[in-house]
Amino acid sequence: SDVCSSDLADLTRLRALVLLSREGELCVCELTHALDEIQPKISRHLALLREAHVVLDRRQGQWIYYRLNPKLPNWAQTILAETAEGIAKQAPFAGDQSALSKMHNRPGSAC
């Protein structure tokens, strides 16, 4: 697969991608907390993004971390970066960033 507009058309996926673009790498638990969604929903959306090669995952102990695929074509990286920058201060994206910043026990200590 390749990056397609449907990857960005879903609000949950777009919200996750914006956070990943800004944060670099996040644990599923961080995305669940920031987006205020249940873990199975977040994991389903991340699986779709992984299958489309938009994100990569890695397991560390019991946690799974996601990051943007660094091998995305330049045009896709540009779209994601400019989209994240352009909507970062709008709802719900600003709230997602705020919720993430207020999360206690972020990975590094415990997820």
N, C-alpha and C positions, 0 to 999 in steps of 0.2 A: 504494500500500500504506500501511499504518499500523502502528504498533507493535503487536505481538501477543506472546502468551506464548511462542511458539516462538523468538522472538528471544532470550529470556532462558533458555529451557529447555536450550539447548546449553551445556555447561560452557566450551568454548573461547570462544564468543561472550560469555558472561557475564564470563569473565576479562578479555577485551579491553575490554568496556564498563566494568568496574570500574577498570581502569587509565586509560582515557580520562576517566572521571569524575574521577579523582584528579589526573591530570596535565594535562588540558586538551587537548593535541594531541600525538600521537606518530607517528613514522615507522613504516612497516611493519617496518623492520629492528629497531626498539626492541621492538615487540610480538613479533616472532619470537624475539628474545633473551630477553625476560622470560618468555614462555610456553614456551620451549624446544620450539618446533614448527617445522616446515619452512615456508619462505616460501609455497609454493603453498597449503598448508592455511590459513594465516593470511589470505592474500589472498582465498581463496574465502569464508571466513566474513565478512570485511570487505565483500566484494561483496554478500553477502546482506543485511547490515545497511544498506549504502548503498541497495540497491534498496527496502528497507523504510522509507527516509528517517530511519533512526535515527542514522546518522552521515553526515558530509560529508567529501569528500576534496579535496585540492589537490595539484597537482604542483609541485615545486620542483626544477628540474634533473632528475636521474634518480630522485629520491626522491618517494614519495607519502606524504603526511601525512593522518591521520584525526583527526576531533574529533566530539564529540556534536553533533547538529543543534540549534542554538539555537532553532529553530522547533518543537521537539517540544512537544506539549501540556503544560501545567503538570503534569497528573497523571503523565505519563510521566517528566518531569524529576524529580518528587518520588520516584517509585518507584526510578529509577536512583540518585539521590543517597542515599536511605535504604538501599537495598540495598548500595551501595558502602561506606557507613559501617558498616553492621551486620556485614558479612563481611570487612572489611579485615584483621582480625587473625587470621582463620582460614586454614587450609590449603585450597587452594593459593594463595589470594590474597595472603597476607603474603609468601610466597616469591616471587611474581611481582614485587611491589613491591621486595623486597630485590634480586632479580636485576637489575631495571631500574636500581636505584640504583648497582649495581656495574659496569654496562656501561661499557666503555672506548670512546672515540671516538663518543660519542653525537652525533647531528646538531647542527650548530652548528660542529663541526669536520669530521666526516665520518661518514657512516652506515655 
